[in-house]
């Protein structure tokens, strides 16, 4: 039996500065956020999700999005993305010179109601003017779909529901669409089924996988998605993040763990893993939390051992 051919190159979208930090209860200083984005850019990421232009009432951690975007040092060829839920957010993103705006919907009707207080259909309708404005301004438009492999409120999510939202976002002109396992309940078999169905509805080279590691399945699911031909994945340095609307959901899969998997498979990413490990250590210490990346902790220990060995 022949083995699936894996992609030779993968784009890793770093979401730590936005998705990773947005639920931190203690306010992260703006200079720390800027330093985080700059370190990630320097490590070689093609795409860094850097800020969010949402109401400070709902996400106070992201209230300094304009200051972050104004303070970062932009690397040529790096796309700096921001989350934009409405036209007010889009106008702020445009003023901040974002390269890509991100709109979001859910594959689960129950999650849509709990998360943004409206139906899936209503949420898509709200994004129509944002999508038009993004296209008119020449910006990249990315659509993100929550709960594609399970929902904390309704349980199983039919694959047809995922495909339906993909088709709706495609009609808005999305350049890329994220298939997200928001609460980390996915397994490799289900991941493969969802990705293969998604690829029949949207070009596979513009689909991405966004996995959380609640059940320890994230890297296994990424491998299953690779076997299905997916070549874009999201991850968060040091495993930062979670979802306030998904009880028990842990952070996004750690970037260090994803890079270790991809590089071990001989897949090119263009990203310096050691630099990402150091960045994970920096942000973990800066916000006073344990580094959730197993690879990050292991490689950091090796780096420290090597440093100690040279101090004779």
C-alpha positions as CSV (number, residue, x, y, z in Angstrom):
1,X,0.0,0.0,0.0
2,X,1.5,3.3,-1.1
3,X,2.0,6.0,1.5
4,X,0.4,9.5,1.0
5,X,2.8,12.1,-0.4
6,X,3.3,14.8,2.2
7,X,3.7,18.5,1.2
8,X,7.4,19.5,0.7
9,X,6.8,22.9,2.2
10,X,4.4,24.1,4.9
11,X,3.4,27.6,5.9
12,X,3.0,28.0,9.7
13,X,0.8,30.9,10.7
14,X,1.9,32.1,14.2
15,X,-1.2,33.1,16.2
16,X,0.3,33.6,19.6
17,X,0.3,37.5,19.7
18,X,-3.5,37.5,19.1
19,X,-5.2,34.2,19.7
20,X,-2.6,33.2,22.3
21,X,-2.7,36.3,24.4
22,X,-6.3,37.4,24.1
23,X,-7.6,35.5,27.1
24,X,-4.8,36.4,29.5
25,X,-6.5,37.9,32.5
26,X,-3.5,40.1,33.5
27,X,-2.9,42.9,31.0
28,X,0.2,42.2,28.9
29,X,2.2,45.4,28.4
30,X,2.2,46.7,24.9
31,X,6.0,46.7,24.6
32,X,6.0,43.0,25.5
33,X,3.5,42.3,22.7
34,X,5.6,44.3,20.2
35,X,8.7,42.4,21.2
36,X,6.8,39.1,20.8
37,X,5.7,40.0,17.2
38,X,9.2,41.2,16.3
39,X,10.9,38.1,17.6
40,X,8.5,35.9,15.7
41,X,9.1,37.9,12.5
42,X,12.8,37.5,12.9
43,X,12.4,33.7,13.4
44,X,11.1,33.5,9.8
45,X,7.3,33.3,10.0
46,X,5.6,34.2,6.7
47,X,2.4,35.2,8.6
48,X,2.0,36.5,12.2
49,X,-1.5,37.1,13.6
50,X,-0.6,40.3,15.5
51,X,-3.6,42.0,16.9
52,X,-7.4,42.2,17.1
53,X,-9.7,45.1,16.6
54,X,-12.7,44.1,18.6
55,X,-14.5,45.9,21.4
56,X,-12.3,46.4,24.5
57,X,-15.4,45.7,26.5
58,X,-15.4,42.1,25.3
59,X,-11.6,41.5,24.8
60,X,-9.8,44.1,26.9
61,X,-6.4,42.4,26.3
62,X,-6.6,43.5,22.7
63,X,-7.4,47.1,23.3
64,X,-3.9,48.2,22.3
65,X,-4.0,46.8,18.8
66,X,-3.3,50.1,17.1
67,X,-0.3,50.7,19.3
68,X,1.1,47.2,18.7
69,X,0.7,47.5,14.9
70,X,2.4,51.0,15.0
71,X,5.3,49.7,17.1
72,X,6.3,46.5,15.4
73,X,9.3,46.3,13.0
74,X,7.9,44.8,9.8
75,X,9.9,42.2,8.0
76,X,9.7,42.2,4.2
77,X,7.6,39.3,3.0
78,X,5.8,38.8,6.3
79,X,2.0,39.1,6.4
80,X,0.7,40.8,9.6
81,X,-2.9,39.7,10.2
82,X,-5.6,41.2,12.5
83,X,-9.0,40.1,13.5
84,X,-11.8,42.3,12.3
85,X,-15.4,41.5,13.5
86,X,-17.1,44.6,11.9
87,X,-16.6,47.7,9.8
88,X,-15.3,49.7,12.8
89,X,-12.7,47.0,13.3
90,X,-11.9,47.0,9.6
91,X,-11.4,50.7,9.6
92,X,-9.0,50.4,12.5
93,X,-7.2,47.6,10.7
94,X,-6.8,49.7,7.6
95,X,-5.4,52.6,9.6
96,X,-3.0,50.3,11.3
97,X,-1.7,49.1,7.8
98,X,-2.6,45.4,8.4
99,X,-1.8,43.1,5.5
100,X,-4.6,40.7,6.1
101,X,-8.0,40.9,7.9
102,X,-9.6,37.8,9.5
103,X,-13.3,37.3,9.8
104,X,-14.8,34.4,11.7
105,X,-17.8,32.1,11.8
106,X,-18.7,28.8,13.4
107,X,-19.7,25.4,12.0
108,X,-21.9,24.9,15.0
109,X,-25.1,26.9,15.4
110,X,-25.0,26.5,19.2
111,X,-21.5,27.9,19.4
112,X,-22.3,30.8,17.1
113,X,-25.2,31.8,19.4
114,X,-23.1,31.5,22.6
115,X,-19.9,33.1,21.1
116,X,-21.3,36.1,19.1
117,X,-25.0,36.0,19.9
118,X,-26.3,35.4,16.4
119,X,-26.9,32.6,14.0
120,X,-24.3,31.4,11.4
121,X,-26.3,33.0,8.6
122,X,-26.5,36.3,10.5
123,X,-22.7,36.2,11.2
124,X,-21.9,35.7,7.6
125,X,-24.2,38.6,6.6
126,X,-22.4,40.9,9.1
127,X,-19.1,40.2,7.4
128,X,-20.3,41.0,3.9
129,X,-19.4,44.7,4.1
130,X,-16.0,43.9,5.7
131,X,-15.2,41.4,3.0
132,X,-16.1,44.0,0.3
133,X,-14.1,46.7,1.9
134,X,-11.1,44.4,2.3
135,X,-11.2,43.5,-1.4
136,X,-11.6,47.1,-2.4
137,X,-8.6,48.0,-0.3
138,X,-6.5,45.2,-1.8
139,X,-6.0,43.4,1.5
140,X,-5.9,39.7,2.0
141,X,-9.1,38.2,3.5
142,X,-9.0,35.1,5.7
143,X,-12.0,33.3,7.0
144,X,-11.8,31.2,10.2
145,X,-14.4,28.5,11.1
146,X,-14.7,27.5,14.7
147,X,-15.8,24.1,16.0
148,X,-15.2,22.1,12.8
149,X,-14.5,18.9,14.7
150,X,-16.8,19.3,17.7
151,X,-18.7,21.8,19.8
152,X,-18.9,22.2,23.6
153,X,-22.6,22.8,23.4
154,X,-24.0,20.6,20.7
155,X,-21.3,17.9,20.6
156,X,-20.8,16.4,17.1
157,X,-20.7,18.8,14.2
158,X,-21.9,17.4,10.9
159,X,-19.3,17.6,8.1
160,X,-22.0,19.1,5.9
161,X,-22.2,22.1,8.3
162,X,-18.5,22.7,7.9
163,X,-18.8,22.6,4.1
164,X,-21.7,24.9,4.1
165,X,-19.8,27.6,6.0
166,X,-16.7,27.1,3.7
167,X,-18.9,27.7,0.7
168,X,-20.4,30.9,2.3
169,X,-16.9,32.3,3.2
170,X,-15.6,31.4,-0.3
171,X,-18.5,33.4,-1.8
172,X,-17.3,36.4,0.3
173,X,-13.9,36.1,-1.5
174,X,-11.7,34.7,1.2
175,X,-8.2,34.0,0.1
176,X,-7.7,31.4,2.8
177,X,-10.0,29.5,5.1
178,X,-9.1,28.0,8.5
179,X,-10.6,24.7,9.7
180,X,-10.4,25.0,13.5
181,X,-10.7,22.4,16.2
182,X,-11.6,25.0,18.8
183,X,-12.0,22.6,21.7
184,X,-9.4,20.1,20.7
185,X,-11.7,17.0,20.5
186,X,-10.7,16.0,17.0
187,X,-9.0,12.7,16.1
188,X,-6.9,11.8,13.1
189,X,-9.7,9.9,11.3
190,X,-12.2,12.6,11.7
191,X,-9.6,15.2,10.8
192,X,-8.9,13.4,7.5
193,X,-12.6,13.2,6.7
194,X,-13.3,16.9,7.4
195,X,-10.2,18.0,5.5
196,X,-11.0,15.9,2.5
197,X,-14.6,17.2,2.4
198,X,-13.3,20.8,2.8
199,X,-10.9,20.3,-0.1
200,X,-13.9,19.4,-2.4
201,X,-15.4,22.7,-1.6
202,X,-12.4,25.0,-1.6
203,X,-8.9,24.8,-3.1
204,X,-6.8,22.6,-0.8
205,X,-3.7,24.9,-1.1
206,X,-5.7,27.7,0.5
207,X,-7.1,25.6,3.4
208,X,-5.4,25.6,6.8
209,X,-5.6,23.5,10.0
210,X,-6.0,25.2,13.4
211,X,-5.8,22.7,16.2
212,X,-6.0,22.9,20.0
213,X,-4.4,20.2,22.2
214,X,-7.0,19.6,24.8
215,X,-6.9,15.8,24.3
216,X,-3.3,15.6,23.2
217,X,-4.3,14.9,19.6
218,X,-3.1,18.1,17.9
219,X,0.1,16.9,16.3
220,X,-1.5,13.6,15.3
221,X,-4.3,15.6,13.7
222,X,-1.8,17.8,11.9
223,X,-0.1,14.6,10.5
224,X,-3.5,13.4,9.3
225,X,-4.1,16.8,7.7
226,X,-0.7,16.6,6.0
227,X,-1.6,13.2,4.6
228,X,-4.8,14.9,3.2
229,X,-2.6,17.5,1.4
230,X,-3.1,20.4,3.8
231,X,0.0,22.7,3.8
232,X,-0.9,25.6,6.0
233,X,-1.2,25.2,9.8
234,X,-1.7,27.6,12.7
235,X,0.1,27.4,16.0
236,X,0.9,29.4,19.1
237,X,4.4,29.9,20.5
238,X,4.7,28.2,23.9
239,X,1.1,26.8,23.5
240,X,-0.4,30.1,24.5
241,X,-4.2,30.5,24.3
242,X,-7.5,28.9,24.8
243,X,-11.2,29.7,24.3
244,X,-13.3,31.4,27.0
245,X,-16.5,29.9,25.4
246,X,-15.2,26.3,25.3
247,X,-15.1,24.8,28.7
248,X,-11.9,22.8,29.3
249,X,-10.2,23.9,26.1
250,X,-6.5,24.2,26.4
251,X,-4.3,26.4,24.3
252,X,-3.5,26.2,20.6
253,X,-1.0,23.5,19.6
254,X,2.5,24.8,20.5
255,X,4.5,26.2,17.5
256,X,7.7,24.5,18.8
257,X,5.9,21.1,18.8
258,X,4.6,21.6,15.2
259,X,8.0,22.7,13.9
260,X,9.7,19.7,15.5
261,X,7.2,17.4,13.7
262,X,7.4,19.1,10.4
263,X,11.2,19.4,10.4
264,X,11.4,15.7,11.5
265,X,9.4,14.8,8.4
266,X,11.8,16.7,6.2
267,X,9.3,19.4,5.4
268,X,10.6,22.9,4.8
269,X,9.1,25.8,6.8
270,X,11.7,28.5,6.6
271,X,11.5,29.0,10.4
272,X,14.3,28.9,12.9
273,X,13.1,26.4,15.6
274,X,15.8,27.5,18.1
275,X,14.7,31.1,17.8
276,X,11.1,30.1,18.4
277,X,12.2,28.2,21.5
278,X,13.9,31.3,22.9
279,X,10.8,33.4,22.0
280,X,8.6,30.9,23.8
281,X,10.8,31.2,26.9
282,X,10.7,35.0,26.7
283,X,6.9,35.3,26.5
284,X,6.3,32.6,29.2
285,X,8.5,34.4,31.6
286,X,7.1,37.8,30.7
287,X,3.5,36.8,31.5
288,X,4.4,34.4,34.4
289,X,3.1,31.2,33.0
290,X,4.5,27.7,32.4
291,X,5.7,27.0,28.9
292,X,3.2,24.5,27.5
293,X,5.4,23.3,24.7
294,X,7.1,20.0,25.4
295,X,9.6,20.5,22.6
296,X,10.2,24.0,23.8
297,X,11.0,22.9,27.3
298,X,13.2,20.0,26.2
299,X,15.2,22.1,23.7
300,X,15.6,25.0,26.2
301,X,17.0,22.6,28.7
302,X,19.5,21.4,26.1
303,X,20.5,25.0,25.3
304,X,21.0,25.8,28.9
305,X,23.1,22.6,29.4
306,X,25.3,23.7,26.4
307,X,25.6,27.2,27.8
308,X,26.7,25.8,31.2
309,X,29.2,23.5,29.6
310,X,31.0,26.5,28.0
311,X,31.2,28.3,31.3
312,X,34.4,26.7,32.6
